[in-house]
Amino acid sequence: MRKSIRRLLLLALVLALLCIGAMAADEAEAKITPRQDGYTVTANETLDQFTLSYDVSSGEQLVMLLKDKATPTDSNIYYIDQKSGSGNFTIYPKQLTTGTYYVVVANTEAKTVATIDYTAAGVPVSGTALSWDGTDNATYMLYPGNTTDADIMAEWSTEEFTGTSCDTKGTPTASGKQFAQEFRFDTVAAGSYKLAIFKPGKYVPKIISITVEEEVALGEQKLWLYGDVKFDGKISVLDITQILKYRAGNSTPLTDGDPQDVSDCQKAANVTYPKSKDDKIDVRDITNLLKYRAGLESTFDEMK
């Protein structure tokens, strides 16, 4: 009996340690490389403050912390200040994101005295995808924020993904008439990204922009079927009617409501996009919806 209790306690301890490891986010890292004799850069433990020490007596000096290149621009200055004489200079940068930073000192001329290769600590990004079937075949990807939607959509065509896959996804579970699937990226560095959700079954790829500074909970993300502008899980004459109203300039789900829903609804109405890559909703979309409803050959035949 005592041996059994010991085994259970040991198992509980191991499971607790595993959970702690799974919840822990990666810590920030900073690799400092000296570039100029007479100057030393050190960091505090939390990597949110740096000290520039120098024994060069050169009068008043301007100190800058610049991201990505040693030339200041409107967007890459993370710290700037000035001081006279030699000594220590404390740098208090605004929130750093992953990248290379240049410590630049300027007197009669500007010079890079050190570089800092900084990797931001990762935080979780999670959400729940809502679809109309319970098949576990969705792909969740994060892309840099400057990736165009067109480039992301092109990857869905070739299935040659360059984004970062999610770390975990749950089993789709019934939620009313829909199915919900949770997904999670465990450690995402601070910065701007695009989340893309790809799902076979004639679903429109879901693409949203996100900014990561602390843990992000995205909530429910609707996955729209091509042609299903009413978002009820089926393509009917009601969807075609809504598109006709939209073409006539009337109020429809393609014009009114939550901005993300309106954007997704317009993409769902553009059923010719997967084949022609056009960006407008016109008579060709209506024609292909009518053909699909009649069981005739249409653009739906080529959708994933």
Residue pairs with C-beta under 8 A, 6 or more apart in sequence:
22 186
25 121
25 122
25 123
25 124
25 186
25 187
26 121
26 122
26 187
27 121
28 46
28 47
28 96
28 118
28 119
28 120
28 121
29 47
29 118
29 119
30 43
30 47
30 116
30 117
30 118
30 119
31 116
31 117
32 41
32 42
32 43
32 114
32 115
32 116
33 114
33 115
33 116
33 117
34 40
34 41
34 113
34 114
35 112
35 113
35 114
35 115
36 105
36 111
36 112
36 113
36 114
38 54
38 55
38 56
39 52
39 53
39 54
39 56
39 103
39 105
39 113
39 114
40 52
40 53
40 54
40 114
41 50
41 51
41 52
41 53
41 103
41 113
41 114
41 116
42 50
42 51
42 53
43 49
43 50
43 51
43 116
44 50
44 51
47 96
47 118
48 92
48 93
48 96
49 90
49 91
49 92
50 65
50 90
50 91
50 93
50 103
50 116
51 88
51 89
51 90
51 91
52 63
52 88
52 89
52 90
52 91
52 103
52 105
52 113
52 114
53 87
53 88
53 89
54 86
54 87
54 89
54 105
54 113
55 86
56 86
57 85
57 86
58 86
58 107
59 84
59 85
59 107
60 82
60 83
60 84
60 107
61 82
61 83
61 84
61 89
61 105
61 106
61 107
62 80
62 81
62 82
62 105
62 106
62 107
63 79
63 80
63 81
63 82
63 83
63 89
63 91
63 103
63 104
63 105
63 106
64 72
64 77
64 79
64 80
64 102
64 103
64 104
64 105
64 106
65 77
65 78
65 79
65 80
65 91
65 93
65 101
65 102
65 103
65 104
65 116
66 72
66 76
66 77
66 78
66 101
66 102
66 104
67 76
67 78
67 97
67 99
67 100
67 101
67 102
68 76
68 99
68 100
69 76
69 102
70 102
70 104
70 110
70 112
72 80
72 104
78 93
78 94
78 96
78 101
79 91
79 92
79 93
79 94
81 89
81 91
83 89
91 103
93 101
95 190
95 213
96 118
96 120
96 190
97 118
97 120
97 189
97 190
97 191
98 118
98 119
98 120
98 189
98 190
98 191
99 118
100 115
100 116
100 117
100 118
101 115
101 116
101 117
101 118
102 112
102 114
102 115
102 116
103 112
103 113
103 114
103 115
103 116
104 110
104 111
104 112
104 113
105 111
105 113
119 189
120 189
120 190
120 191
121 187
121 189
121 190
122 186
122 187
122 188
122 189
123 187
123 188
123 190
123 212
123 214
123 215
123 216
124 184
124 185
124 186
124 187
124 188
124 215
124 216
125 142
125 184
125 185
125 188
125 193
125 195
125 210
125 212
125 215
125 216
125 218
126 182
126 183
126 184
126 185
126 216
126 217
126 218
127 182
127 183
127 195
127 217
127 218
127 219
127 220
127 221
128 180
128 181
128 182
128 183
128 218
128 219
128 220
128 221
129 138
129 140
129 180
129 181
129 183
129 197
129 199
129 206
129 220
129 221
129 223
130 175
130 178
130 179
130 180
130 220
130 221
130 222
130 223
131 138
131 172
131 178
131 179
131 181
131 199
131 201
131 203
131 223
132 177
132 178
132 179
132 223
132 225
132 233
133 172
133 179
133 201
134 172
134 173
134 174
134 179
135 172
135 200
135 201
136 169
136 171
136 172
136 181
137 199
137 200
137 201
138 169
138 181
138 183
138 197
138 198
138 199
138 223
139 161
139 165
139 197
139 198
139 199
140 165
140 166
140 169
140 183
140 185
140 195
140 196
140 197
141 152
141 161
141 163
141 164
141 165
141 166
141 195
141 196
141 197
141 198
142 163
142 164
142 166
142 185
142 188
142 193
142 194
142 195
142 196
143 152
143 162
143 163
143 164
143 193
143 194
143 195
143 196
144 191
144 192
144 193
144 194
145 191
145 192
145 193
145 194
145 209
145 211
146 192
147 163
147 194
149 194
149 207
150 277
152 163
152 194
152 196
152 205
152 207
153 205
153 207
155 161
155 162
155 163
156 196
156 198
156 205
156 304
157 274
163 196
164 185
166 183
166 184
166 185
167 184
167 185
167 186
168 183
168 184
168 186
169 181
169 182
169 183
169 184
170 181
170 182
170 183
171 181
172 179
172 180
172 181
173 179
173 180
173 181
174 180
177 233
178 233
180 220
183 197
188 212
188 216
189 212
190 212
190 213
191 211
191 212
192 209
192 210
192 211
192 212
193 209
193 210
193 211
193 212
194 207
194 208
194 209
194 210
195 206
195 207
195 208
195 210
195 218
195 221
196 205
196 206
196 207
197 205
197 206
197 207
197 221
197 223
198 205
199 223
200 304
201 225
201 304
202 225
202 226
202 227
202 300
202 303
202 304
203 223
203 224
203 225
203 226
204 223
204 224
204 225
204 226
204 264
204 267
204 268
206 221
206 222
206 223
206 224
206 264
208 218
208 221
208 260
210 216
210 218
222 231
222 261
222 264
224 231
224 264
224 265
224 267
224 268
225 233
225 235
225 268
226 268
226 271
226 274
226 300
226 303
227 235
227 239
227 268
227 269
227 271
227 289
227 292
227 300
228 234
228 235
228 239
228 268
229 239
229 242
229 243
229 252
229 253
229 254
229 265
229 268
229 269
230 236
230 238
230 239
230 242
230 253
231 253
231 261
231 265
231 268
235 289
235 292
235 293
236 293
237 293
239 269
239 289
240 286
240 289
240 290
240 293
242 252
242 253
242 254
242 269
243 252
243 254
243 269
243 281
243 285
243 286
243 289
244 286
245 251
245 252
246 252
246 254
246 255
246 269
246 281
247 281
247 282
247 283
247 286
253 261
253 262
253 265
254 262
254 265
254 266
254 269
254 281
255 262
256 262
257 265
266 281
267 273
269 281
269 285
270 278
270 279
270 280
270 281
270 285
271 285
271 288
271 289
271 292
271 298
271 299
271 300
272 278
272 284
272 285
272 288
272 299
273 279
274 299
274 302
274 303
274 304
275 299
275 302
276 284
276 299
278 284
288 298
288 299
288 300
289 298
291 297
291 298
292 298
292 300
